[in-house]
């Protein structure tokens, strides 16, 4: 299942509609954009690099209620597979532009997305990593965020098969890949609400512009040949993550 959209006006994020067969070979579903809800709670930063930009943000000190972008998980299709999220396997793509540099003194994590306590991706300033948590297993990738810099962050997971023959999880930043999670994740149902840019809606906002939000119901193929490609050229299966980054 791929999710991509034309844009929620004035919030700096590209929301969701399901991509058809012509995009990465994914069978089409219909996504109702009404399901995506944005609740603005913050004013634009007067002194930051994004003074004129609409973003998903909260107060610097972590108090108060941040902006919230969310959607419902949708109808249960089968087991832990729901209309808008498959807990068994997938690829989550997001273009991420952080509002501030990495701050080693900051202990408030910034969530790029949060499906439940079992499924999330966040940036940790103090430990200087992106952390993907899936079904009780994790992979981290060292990363020093720079304010105003655009990064392509892709999270992949397969709770039934190892992506690279050893690990069930992977994080990619700008087409460079890190694998982890040698123990099989425990599949769990997604929360009733999926949050894009905060944790459970009212805490730990991304403080970033989040664009090109796309979800696939399979592990896309990378430059190492890991993943399942539905796109081929004259030389063989396509490096799909590389094509997205290009």
Phi and psi in degrees as a GROMACS rama.xvg file:
@    title "Ramachandran Plot"
@    xaxis  label "Phi"
@    yaxis  label "Psi"
@TYPE xy
-104.987  143.186  UNK-2
-127.52  127.067  UNK-3
-158.11  149.326  UNK-4
-147.998  178.522  UNK-5
-88.3518  -14.8106  UNK-6
124.805  131.757  UNK-7
-84.5061  123.546  UNK-8
-61.9086  137.649  UNK-9
68.8004  19.975  UNK-10
-125.75  2.07822  UNK-11
69.0277  27.2132  UNK-12
-141.157  139.894  UNK-13
-94.083  112.448  UNK-14
-87.7296  -143.405  UNK-15
-124.65  131.21  UNK-16
-150.906  151.366  UNK-17
-78.0527  136.615  UNK-18
-80.7743  145.097  UNK-19
-86.3197  -172.918  UNK-20
-60.0811  -29.8344  UNK-21
-71.0918  -13.2635  UNK-22
-108.708  107.933  UNK-23
58.7949  19.8141  UNK-24
68.62  24.1634  UNK-25
-92.0975  132.325  UNK-26
-64.574  141.342  UNK-27
-79.2145  143.63  UNK-28
-124.261  162.986  UNK-29
-98.2658  125.269  UNK-30
-107.715  129.249  UNK-31
-86.4419  110.279  UNK-32
-63.3764  -15.4562  UNK-33
-63.4783  -22.7425  UNK-34
-69.2032  -21.9574  UNK-35
-86.0811  125.885  UNK-36
-125.169  129.963  UNK-37
-115.444  126.809  UNK-38
-117.837  100.602  UNK-39
-74.598  133.092  UNK-40
-130.454  -9.80703  UNK-41
-117.734  148.996  UNK-42
-84.9317  161.899  UNK-43
-66.6877  145.379  UNK-44
-65.3379  129.134  UNK-45
-79.8229  -23.787  UNK-46
-122.87  7.95616  UNK-47
-94.8708  176.466  UNK-48
-66.9808  -15.0757  UNK-49
-110.024  36.2301  UNK-50
-57.5179  -28.6896  UNK-51
-110.791  14.4249  UNK-52
-110.83  137.643  UNK-53
-82.6827  125.467  UNK-54
-140.883  168.979  UNK-55
-87.829  111.991  UNK-56
-148.055  169.002  UNK-57
-139.998  -174.182  UNK-58
-71.2125  149.461  UNK-59
-58.7613  -34.6867  UNK-60
-86.6572  3.04624  UNK-61
83.3474  -0.651921  UNK-62
-85.8315  168.67  UNK-63
77.5306  -173.427  UNK-64
-106.187  123.969  UNK-65
-81.4954  176.787  UNK-66
-61.9302  149.328  UNK-67
-133.529  124.289  UNK-68
-117.784  124.625  UNK-69
-147.633  166.275  UNK-70
-149.682  159.834  UNK-71
-81.1396  156.978  UNK-72
-72.0591  -20.1986  UNK-73
88.0633  -173.115  UNK-74
-71.5791  141.469  UNK-75
-69.7619  121.901  UNK-76
-89.2598  -46.9836  UNK-77
-168.914  125.463  UNK-78
55.5713  -121.272  UNK-79
-96.761  15.751  UNK-80
-97.2429  116.859  UNK-81
-113.621  167.543  UNK-82
-56.9594  -35.1467  UNK-83
-114.682  7.62382  UNK-84
-163.649  132.652  UNK-85
-110.26  114.65  UNK-86
-75.4643  -9.57225  UNK-87
-84.5536  -41.1998  UNK-88
-162.435  158.36  UNK-89
169.856  176.432  UNK-90
-133.999  123.814  UNK-91
-111.194  121.02  UNK-92
-113.659  136.331  UNK-93
-154.126  132.25  UNK-94
-88.8855  122.229  UNK-95
-120.864  122.448  UNK-96
-119.969  97.0954  UNK-97
-66.1404  150.424  UNK-98
-82.2951  -22.6606  UNK-99
-141.375  161.144  UNK-100
-66.9641  159.241  UNK-101
-57.4272  131.02  UNK-102
-120.674  106.283  UNK-103
-64.312  -15.1846  UNK-104
-88.6976  -8.89709  UNK-105
-86.1101  126.449  UNK-106
-103.171  -8.49651  UNK-107
-80.2147  117.587  UNK-108
-74.7907  155.373  UNK-109
-114.493  118.288  UNK-110
-90.6639  124.36  UNK-111
-79.9224  -36.7181  UNK-112
-159.176  154.615  UNK-113
-145.134  115.522  UNK-114
-96.8574  -39.8666  UNK-115
-170.015  -179.177  UNK-116
-64.574  -12.9772  UNK-117
-98.5835  -11.6521  UNK-118
-141.022  108.37  UNK-119
-161.767  162.615  UNK-120
-133.415  128.374  UNK-121
-142.584  160.251  UNK-122
-107.843  131.673  UNK-123
-111.888  112.521  UNK-124
-65.5344  -45.2115  UNK-125
-66.922  -38.8511  UNK-126
-93.1406  -7.1874  UNK-127
60.417  47.2889  UNK-128
-141.119  155.446  UNK-129
-91.329  132.225  UNK-130
-121.979  120.237  UNK-131
-102.856  123.345  UNK-132
-118.11  120.252  UNK-133
-134.931  116.623  UNK-134
54.071  39.0094  UNK-135
86.3191  -2.45972  UNK-136
-114.876  156.99  UNK-137
-141.204  155.372  UNK-138
-136.955  141.027  UNK-139
-122.77  152.21  UNK-140
-132.86  124.428  UNK-141
-61.6895  133.98  UNK-142
-156.461  131.789  UNK-143
-107.133  105.669  UNK-144
-73.6647  143.092  UNK-145
-123.674  125.346  UNK-146
-55.5598  134.392  UNK-147
80.2829  2.37004  UNK-148
-95.1955  132.965  UNK-149
-87.6491  128.038  UNK-150
-124.196  140.624  UNK-151
-94.5313  112.486  UNK-152
-112.569  122.022  UNK-153
-125.012  126.266  UNK-154
-110.182  132.239  UNK-155
-128.077  146.598  UNK-156
-152.862  146.915  UNK-157
-143.136  113.219  UNK-158
-83.3611  -0.461859  UNK-159
-119.387  -23.9094  UNK-160
-139.107  144.512  UNK-161
-75.8013  129.579  UNK-162
-63.5463  -46.0251  UNK-163
-112.628  15.8418  UNK-164
91.5174  -11.6591  UNK-165
-129.752  -36.7068  UNK-166
-120.114  148.229  UNK-167
-93.8455  -10.9726  UNK-168
-129.654  158.683  UNK-169
-156.006  143.131  UNK-170
-120.566  134.859  UNK-171
-124.641  134.448  UNK-172
-125.139  118.666  UNK-173
51.1761  44.4743  UNK-174
69.3509  21.0521  UNK-175
-112.54  133.175  UNK-176
-115.539  140.73  UNK-177
-127.402  129.767  UNK-178
-109.751  151.834  UNK-179
-169.57  174.999  UNK-180
82.8112  75.7786  UNK-181
-80.474  -14.56  UNK-182
-95.4505  138.524  UNK-183
-62.6662  127.241  UNK-184
-66.2747  155.091  UNK-185
-94.4983  115.535  UNK-186
-70.0984  137.485  UNK-187
-141.868  154.638  UNK-188
-66.6803  144.213  UNK-189
-69.6096  158.233  UNK-190
-64.7091  161.98  UNK-191
-62.7172  -26.9395  UNK-192
-124.037  134.353  UNK-193
-103.833  132.082  UNK-194
-111.166  132.024  UNK-195
-113.125  89.9672  UNK-196
115.668  16.5263  UNK-197
-165.399  170.749  UNK-198
-103.567  116.936  UNK-199
52.5581  25.5726  UNK-200
93.8489  -47.4655  UNK-201
-115.364  10.006  UNK-202
-140.085  158.073  UNK-203
50.3447  64.4993  UNK-204
-70.7528  163.482  UNK-205
-71.9978  -26.78  UNK-206
49.3854  54.1782  UNK-207
-160.607  159.676  UNK-208
-83.1911  130.053  UNK-209
-121.67  116.569  UNK-210
-128.642  164.11  UNK-211
58.8547  35.7341  UNK-212
-62.7874  119.782  UNK-213
-139.961  132.835  UNK-214
-123.441  132.736  UNK-215
-116.482  148.356  UNK-216
-91.3692  37.1689  UNK-217
-159.107  167.512  UNK-218
-88.4895  109.537  UNK-219
-67.0164  151.025  UNK-220
-78.9049  141.209  UNK-221
-112.602  -174.939  UNK-222
-67.714  -18.8985  UNK-223
-85.9868  -1.68911  UNK-224
86.6939  10.4251  UNK-225
-96.5554  134.181  UNK-226
115.724  174.349  UNK-227
-112.396  110.278  UNK-228
-91.1177  136.218  UNK-229
-106.936  10.0809  UNK-230
-123.969  133.719  UNK-231
-131.744  148.779  UNK-232
-120.085  -171.866  UNK-233
-66.0007  -17.987  UNK-234
-99.3281  -2.14679  UNK-235
125.441  -159.606  UNK-236
-60.2933  142.851  UNK-237
-80.1701  139.477  UNK-238
-75.3798  92.7323  UNK-239
-70.3411  -36.6555  UNK-240
-66.5223  -38.7636  UNK-241
-63.8316  -37.5442  UNK-242
-66.7314  -36.9268  UNK-243
-66.8503  -43.5497  UNK-244
-67.1981  -33.8993  UNK-245
